[in-house]
Amino acid sequence: MRIFSRPQYESEFTRFLNELKQRDPDVQKAQHAGMARLWDKPPIDQDERRRAAASAVKRLPYVYE
């Protein structure tokens, strides 16, 4: 027996989340879609990156007069 074990305890927030997921089972899918929209980035096209670097205009050094 563990001293700090509380198997019957469930916080209000945990109960709220469980009820929300029961009422609307698509909540988790919507969360994943929102995270993907914010954080997942498309793969970088290396050819386009090389062309952009090659066409960049070189900066001239500052001329002191």
Gaussian input, Z-matrix of N, CA and C with variables (Angstrom, degrees):
# hf/3-21g

backbone

0 1
 N
 C     1     B1
 C     2     B2     1     A1
 N     3     B3     2     A2     1     D1
 C     4     B4     3     A3     2     D2
 C     5     B5     4     A4     3     D3
 N     6     B6     5     A5     4     D4
 C     7     B7     6     A6     5     D5
 C     8     B8     7     A7     6     D6
 N     9     B9     8     A8     7     D7
 C    10    B10     9     A9     8     D8
 C    11    B11    10    A10     9     D9
 N    12    B12    11    A11    10    D10
 C    13    B13    12    A12    11    D11
 C    14    B14    13    A13    12    D12
 N    15    B15    14    A14    13    D13
 C    16    B16    15    A15    14    D14
 C    17    B17    16    A16    15    D15
 N    18    B18    17    A17    16    D16
 C    19    B19    18    A18    17    D17
 C    20    B20    19    A19    18    D18
 N    21    B21    20    A20    19    D19
 C    22    B22    21    A21    20    D20
 C    23    B23    22    A22    21    D21
 N    24    B24    23    A23    22    D22
 C    25    B25    24    A24    23    D23
 C    26    B26    25    A25    24    D24
 N    27    B27    26    A26    25    D25
 C    28    B28    27    A27    26    D26
 C    29    B29    28    A28    27    D27
 N    30    B30    29    A29    28    D28
 C    31    B31    30    A30    29    D29
 C    32    B32    31    A31    30    D30
 N    33    B33    32    A32    31    D31
 C    34    B34    33    A33    32    D32
 C    35    B35    34    A34    33    D33
 N    36    B36    35    A35    34    D34
 C    37    B37    36    A36    35    D35
 C    38    B38    37    A37    36    D36
 N    39    B39    38    A38    37    D37
 C    40    B40    39    A39    38    D38
 C    41    B41    40    A40    39    D39
 N    42    B42    41    A41    40    D40
 C    43    B43    42    A42    41    D41
 C    44    B44    43    A43    42    D42
 N    45    B45    44    A44    43    D43
 C    46    B46    45    A45    44    D44
 C    47    B47    46    A46    45    D45
 N    48    B48    47    A47    46    D46
 C    49    B49    48    A48    47    D47
 C    50    B50    49    A49    48    D48
 N    51    B51    50    A50    49    D49
 C    52    B52    51    A51    50    D50
 C    53    B53    52    A52    51    D51
 N    54    B54    53    A53    52    D52
 C    55    B55    54    A54    53    D53
 C    56    B56    55    A55    54    D54
 N    57    B57    56    A56    55    D55
 C    58    B58    57    A57    56    D56
 C    59    B59    58    A58    57    D57
 N    60    B60    59    A59    58    D58
 C    61    B61    60    A60    59    D59
 C    62    B62    61    A61    60    D60
 N    63    B63    62    A62    61    D61
 C    64    B64    63    A63    62    D62
 C    65    B65    64    A64    63    D63
 N    66    B66    65    A65    64    D64
 C    67    B67    66    A66    65    D65
 C    68    B68    67    A67    66    D66
 N    69    B69    68    A68    67    D67
 C    70    B70    69    A69    68    D68
 C    71    B71    70    A70    69    D69
 N    72    B72    71    A71    70    D70
 C    73    B73    72    A72    71    D71
 C    74    B74    73    A73    72    D72
 N    75    B75    74    A74    73    D73
 C    76    B76    75    A75    74    D74
 C    77    B77    76    A76    75    D75
 N    78    B78    77    A77    76    D76
 C    79    B79    78    A78    77    D77
 C    80    B80    79    A79    78    D78
 N    81    B81    80    A80    79    D79
 C    82    B82    81    A81    80    D80
 C    83    B83    82    A82    81    D81
 N    84    B84    83    A83    82    D82
 C    85    B85    84    A84    83    D83
 C    86    B86    85    A85    84    D84
 N    87    B87    86    A86    85    D85
 C    88    B88    87    A87    86    D86
 C    89    B89    88    A88    87    D87
 N    90    B90    89    A89    88    D88
 C    91    B91    90    A90    89    D89
 C    92    B92    91    A91    90    D90
 N    93    B93    92    A92    91    D91
 C    94    B94    93    A93    92    D92
 C    95    B95    94    A94    93    D93
 N    96    B96    95    A95    94    D94
 C    97    B97    96    A96    95    D95
 C    98    B98    97    A97    96    D96
 N    99    B99    98    A98    97    D97
 C   100   B100    99    A99    98    D98
 C   101   B101   100   A100    99    D99
 N   102   B102   101   A101   100   D100
 C   103   B103   102   A102   101   D101
 C   104   B104   103   A103   102   D102
 N   105   B105   104   A104   103   D103
 C   106   B106   105   A105   104   D104
 C   107   B107   106   A106   105   D105
 N   108   B108   107   A107   106   D106
 C   109   B109   108   A108   107   D107
 C   110   B110   109   A109   108   D108
 N   111   B111   110   A110   109   D109
 C   112   B112   111   A111   110   D110
 C   113   B113   112   A112   111   D111
 N   114   B114   113   A113   112   D112
 C   115   B115   114   A114   113   D113
 C   116   B116   115   A115   114   D114
 N   117   B117   116   A116   115   D115
 C   118   B118   117   A117   116   D116
 C   119   B119   118   A118   117   D117
 N   120   B120   119   A119   118   D118
 C   121   B121   120   A120   119   D119
 C   122   B122   121   A121   120   D120
 N   123   B123   122   A122   121   D121
 C   124   B124   123   A123   122   D122
 C   125   B125   124   A124   123   D123
 N   126   B126   125   A125   124   D124
 C   127   B127   126   A126   125   D125
 C   128   B128   127   A127   126   D126
 N   129   B129   128   A128   127   D127
 C   130   B130   129   A129   128   D128
 C   131   B131   130   A130   129   D129
 N   132   B132   131   A131   130   D130
 C   133   B133   132   A132   131   D131
 C   134   B134   133   A133   132   D132
 N   135   B135   134   A134   133   D133
 C   136   B136   135   A135   134   D134
 C   137   B137   136   A136   135   D135
 N   138   B138   137   A137   136   D136
 C   139   B139   138   A138   137   D137
 C   140   B140   139   A139   138   D138
 N   141   B141   140   A140   139   D139
 C   142   B142   141   A141   140   D140
 C   143   B143   142   A142   141   D141
 N   144   B144   143   A143   142   D142
 C   145   B145   144   A144   143   D143
 C   146   B146   145   A145   144   D144
 N   147   B147   146   A146   145   D145
 C   148   B148   147   A147   146   D146
 C   149   B149   148   A148   147   D147
 N   150   B150   149   A149   148   D148
 C   151   B151   150   A150   149   D149
 C   152   B152   151   A151   150   D150
 N   153   B153   152   A152   151   D151
 C   154   B154   153   A153   152   D152
 C   155   B155   154   A154   153   D153
 N   156   B156   155   A155   154   D154
 C   157   B157   156   A156   155   D155
 C   158   B158   157   A157   156   D156
 N   159   B159   158   A158   157   D157
 C   160   B160   159   A159   158   D158
 C   161   B161   160   A160   159   D159
 N   162   B162   161   A161   160   D160
 C   163   B163   162   A162   161   D161
 C   164   B164   163   A163   162   D162
 N   165   B165   164   A164   163   D163
 C   166   B166   165   A165   164   D164
 C   167   B167   166   A166   165   D165
 N   168   B168   167   A167   166   D166
 C   169   B169   168   A168   167   D167
 C   170   B170   169   A169   168   D168
 N   171   B171   170   A170   169   D169
 C   172   B172   171   A171   170   D170
 C   173   B173   172   A172   171   D171
 N   174   B174   173   A173   172   D172
 C   175   B175   174   A174   173   D173
 C   176   B176   175   A175   174   D174
 N   177   B177   176   A176   175   D175
 C   178   B178   177   A177   176   D176
 C   179   B179   178   A178   177   D177
 N   180   B180   179   A179   178   D178
 C   181   B181   180   A180   179   D179
 C   182   B182   181   A181   180   D180
 N   183   B183   182   A182   181   D181
 C   184   B184   183   A183   182   D182
 C   185   B185   184   A184   183   D183
 N   186   B186   185   A185   184   D184
 C   187   B187   186   A186   185   D185
 C   188   B188   187   A187   186   D186
 N   189   B189   188   A188   187   D187
 C   190   B190   189   A189   188   D188
 C   191   B191   190   A190   189   D189
 N   192   B192   191   A191   190   D190
 C   193   B193   192   A192   191   D191
 C   194   B194   193   A193   192   D192

   B1=1.4562
   B2=1.5253
   B3=1.3351
   B4=1.4594
   B5=1.5190
   B6=1.3144
   B7=1.4596
   B8=1.5242
   B9=1.3365
   B10=1.4647
   B11=1.5253
   B12=1.2860
   B13=1.4618
   B14=1.5246
   B15=1.3310
   B16=1.4626
   B17=1.5229
   B18=1.2970
   B19=1.4663
   B20=1.5242
   B21=1.3362
   B22=1.4623
   B23=1.5263
   B24=1.3216
   B25=1.4622
   B26=1.5202
   B27=1.3300
   B28=1.4617
   B29=1.5259
   B30=1.3138
   B31=1.4613
   B32=1.5280
   B33=1.3315
   B34=1.4630
   B35=1.5200
   B36=1.3032
   B37=1.4600
   B38=1.5305
   B39=1.3291
   B40=1.4679
   B41=1.5200
   B42=1.3180
   B43=1.4697
   B44=1.5226
   B45=1.3376
   B46=1.4625
   B47=1.5287
   B48=1.3402
   B49=1.4630
   B50=1.5259
   B51=1.3181
   B52=1.4686
   B53=1.5314
   B54=1.3326
   B55=1.4682
   B56=1.5248
   B57=1.3260
   B58=1.4622
   B59=1.5298
   B60=1.3178
   B61=1.4677
   B62=1.5219
   B63=1.3253
   B64=1.4659
   B65=1.5248
   B66=1.3544
   B67=1.4658
   B68=1.5163
   B69=1.3324
   B70=1.4621
   B71=1.5248
   B72=1.3337
   B73=1.4626
   B74=1.5320
   B75=1.3328
   B76=1.4616
   B77=1.5317
   B78=1.3232
   B79=1.4613
   B80=1.5243
   B81=1.3209
   B82=1.4596
   B83=1.5325
   B84=1.3231
   B85=1.4680
   B86=1.5314
   B87=1.3156
   B88=1.4592
   B89=1.5268
   B90=1.3273
   B91=1.4623
   B92=1.5248
   B93=1.3249
   B94=1.4612
   B95=1.5277
   B96=1.3211
   B97=1.4633
   B98=1.5291
   B99=1.3241
   B100=1.4621
   B101=1.5197
   B102=1.3316
   B103=1.4667
   B104=1.5202
   B105=1.3253
   B106=1.4627
   B107=1.5246
   B108=1.3262
   B109=1.4607
   B110=1.5249
   B111=1.3330
   B112=1.4617
   B113=1.5270
   B114=1.3246
   B115=1.4477
   B116=1.5220
   B117=1.3269
   B118=1.4651
   B119=1.5183
   B120=1.2994
   B121=1.4613
   B122=1.5278
   B123=1.3217
   B124=1.4640
   B125=1.5311
   B126=1.3107
   B127=1.4665
   B128=1.5305
   B129=1.3261
   B130=1.4635
   B131=1.5168
   B132=1.3323
   B133=1.4546
   B134=1.5307
   B135=1.3374
   B136=1.4591
   B137=1.5288
   B138=1.3341
   B139=1.4610
   B140=1.5293
   B141=1.3181
   B142=1.4629
   B143=1.5312
   B144=1.3124
   B145=1.4671
   B146=1.5306
   B147=1.3408
   B148=1.4671
   B149=1.5325
   B150=1.3400
   B151=1.4616
   B152=1.5264
   B153=1.3160
   B154=1.4617
   B155=1.5272
   B156=1.3318
   B157=1.4668
   B158=1.5209
   B159=1.3352
   B160=1.4629
   B161=1.5251
   B162=1.3253
   B163=1.4608
   B164=1.5300
   B165=1.3160
   B166=1.4617
   B167=1.5249
   B168=1.3093
   B169=1.4565
   B170=1.5250
   B171=1.3022
   B172=1.4590
   B173=1.5262
   B174=1.3022
   B175=1.4629
   B176=1.5250
   B177=1.3105
   B178=1.4485
   B179=1.5171
   B180=1.3186
   B181=1.4705
   B182=1.5247
   B183=1.3117
   B184=1.4465
   B185=1.5243
   B186=1.3100
   B187=1.4720
   B188=1.5200
   B189=1.3129
   B190=1.4631
   B191=1.5048
   B192=1.2933
   B193=1.4623
   B194=1.5001
   A1=109.47
   A2=115.06
   A3=119.88
   A4=109.56
   A5=115.25
   A6=120.32
   A7=111.35
   A8=116.96
   A9=120.98
   A10=113.31
   A11=118.41
   A12=121.39
   A13=110.08
   A14=115.25
   A15=120.85
   A16=108.15
   A17=118.92
   A18=119.78
   A19=114.06
   A20=118.36
   A21=119.92
   A22=111.91
   A23=118.18
   A24=120.50
   A25=111.29
   A26=115.38
   A27=121.54
   A28=106.83
   A29=116.43
   A30=119.88
   A31=110.83
   A32=115.13
   A33=120.58
   A34=110.79
   A35=115.63
   A36=120.06
   A37=111.19
   A38=117.06
   A39=120.51
   A40=110.20
   A41=116.52
   A42=119.61
   A43=111.08
   A44=115.91
   A45=120.08
   A46=110.94
   A47=117.40
   A48=120.26
   A49=112.02
   A50=116.68
   A51=119.60
   A52=111.10
   A53=116.92
   A54=120.12
   A55=111.18
   A56=116.29
   A57=120.27
   A58=110.38
   A59=116.95
   A60=120.58
   A61=111.62
   A62=117.63
   A63=120.05
   A64=111.04
   A65=116.52
   A66=120.26
   A67=112.03
   A68=116.40
   A69=120.89
   A70=108.84
   A71=117.89
   A72=120.76
   A73=113.84
   A74=118.57
   A75=120.81
   A76=113.16
   A77=117.61
   A78=121.31
   A79=110.28
   A80=116.66
   A81=119.65
   A82=111.38
   A83=117.28
   A84=120.31
   A85=110.26
   A86=116.56
   A87=120.56
   A88=110.89
   A89=116.91
   A90=120.10
   A91=110.57
   A92=116.25
   A93=119.98
   A94=111.30
   A95=117.16
   A96=120.25
   A97=110.45
   A98=117.19
   A99=120.77
   A100=112.04
   A101=116.76
   A102=119.74
   A103=110.56
   A104=117.13
   A105=120.17
   A106=110.53
   A107=116.77
   A108=120.40
   A109=110.84
   A110=116.79
   A111=119.90
   A112=113.82
   A113=118.31
   A114=120.50
   A115=115.13
   A116=119.18
   A117=120.27
   A118=109.44
   A119=115.54
   A120=120.11
   A121=109.16
   A122=117.10
   A123=119.48
   A124=109.70
   A125=116.94
   A126=118.86
   A127=111.16
   A128=115.84
   A129=121.32
   A130=109.22
   A131=116.82
   A132=122.04
   A133=107.22
   A134=116.74
   A135=121.11
   A136=112.30
   A137=117.74
   A138=120.60
   A139=110.62
   A140=115.81
   A141=120.24
   A142=110.18
   A143=117.18
   A144=120.73
   A145=111.30
   A146=116.54
   A147=120.63
   A148=111.23
   A149=116.26
   A150=119.95
   A151=110.92
   A152=117.49
   A153=120.93
   A154=110.35
   A155=116.62
   A156=119.40
   A157=110.84
   A158=117.69
   A159=120.93
   A160=111.61
   A161=117.46
   A162=119.99
   A163=112.95
   A164=117.03
   A165=119.81
   A166=110.26
   A167=116.36
   A168=121.70
   A169=108.60
   A170=115.85
   A171=120.74
   A172=109.11
   A173=116.35
   A174=121.04
   A175=108.82
   A176=115.74
   A177=120.72
   A178=110.03
   A179=116.56
   A180=117.27
   A181=109.93
   A182=115.62
   A183=121.38
   A184=108.87
   A185=116.46
   A186=121.25
   A187=108.35
   A188=115.42
   A189=120.73
   A190=108.95
   A191=118.97
   A192=121.72
   A193=111.04
   D1=131.07
   D2=177.61
   D3=-86.85
   D4=146.13
   D5=-176.76
   D6=-72.50
   D7=-43.05
   D8=-173.09
   D9=-96.34
   D10=14.57
   D11=-178.65
   D12=-76.76
   D13=131.63
   D14=176.76
   D15=-132.80
   D16=76.91
   D17=-175.93
   D18=-66.67
   D19=-25.09
   D20=-178.03
   D21=-85.81
   D22=-15.58
   D23=-175.62
   D24=-76.62
   D25=134.14
   D26=174.80
   D27=-142.52
   D28=121.98
   D29=-176.15
   D30=-67.97
   D31=163.45
   D32=178.75
   D33=-62.65
   D34=-39.05
   D35=-179.03
   D36=-65.95
   D37=-41.44
   D38=177.67
   D39=-63.27
   D40=-41.98
   D41=177.73
   D42=-63.36
   D43=-41.92
   D44=178.34
   D45=-59.89
   D46=-47.00
   D47=-179.97
   D48=-63.58
   D49=-41.36
   D50=178.81
   D51=-63.40
   D52=-42.04
   D53=177.92
   D54=-65.61
   D55=-40.66
   D56=179.27
   D57=-62.21
   D58=-43.31
   D59=179.34
   D60=-67.11
   D61=-31.68
   D62=177.13
   D63=-71.56
   D64=-39.86
   D65=179.75
   D66=-69.54
   D67=-40.80
   D68=-177.30
   D69=-133.39
   D70=93.08
   D71=-175.89
   D72=-68.25
   D73=-13.15
   D74=-179.45
   D75=-88.08
   D76=6.18
   D77=-178.88
   D78=-61.19
   D79=-45.42
   D80=-176.86
   D81=-66.12
   D82=-36.91
   D83=176.93
   D84=-64.20
   D85=-40.17
   D86=178.67
   D87=-66.28
   D88=-37.29
   D89=177.38
   D90=-63.06
   D91=-45.62
   D92=179.95
   D93=-64.31
   D94=-38.21
   D95=178.32
   D96=-65.34
   D97=-40.73
   D98=178.63
   D99=-65.58
   D100=-41.52
   D101=178.16
   D102=-65.57
   D103=-39.28
   D104=179.41
   D105=-64.39
   D106=-38.35
   D107=-179.91
   D108=-65.35
   D109=-35.86
   D110=-177.52
   D111=-84.94
   D112=-37.27
   D113=-167.88
   D114=-110.89
   D115=-31.58
   D116=-178.19
   D117=-75.81
   D118=128.00
   D119=-178.49
   D120=-109.22
   D121=146.38
   D122=178.88
   D123=-68.70
   D124=155.59
   D125=178.73
   D126=-64.00
   D127=147.14
   D128=-178.03
   D129=-82.22
   D130=129.95
   D131=176.54
   D132=-82.35
   D133=107.42
   D134=-174.84
   D135=-64.81
   D136=-35.40
   D137=179.34
   D138=-63.92
   D139=-44.99
   D140=178.98
   D141=-64.98
   D142=-37.07
   D143=178.33
   D144=-64.51
   D145=-41.36
   D146=178.20
   D147=-64.66
   D148=-42.12
   D149=179.67
   D150=-64.70
   D151=-39.34
   D152=179.41
   D153=-66.14
   D154=-39.87
   D155=179.17
   D156=-68.26
   D157=-36.87
   D158=-179.25
   D159=-71.35
   D160=-30.72
   D161=-177.42
   D162=-90.67
   D163=-0.34
   D164=-179.72
   D165=-67.85
   D166=139.90
   D167=179.41
   D168=-81.87
   D169=128.96
   D170=-179.81
   D171=-70.15
   D172=138.51
   D173=179.15
   D174=-81.44
   D175=135.25
   D176=176.44
   D177=-82.73
   D178=145.40
   D179=177.91
   D180=-68.58
   D181=158.42
   D182=-179.61
   D183=-70.27
   D184=133.74
   D185=-177.76
   D186=-100.62
   D187=122.72
   D188=176.37
   D189=-89.51
   D190=131.54
   D191=179.44
   D192=-117.02

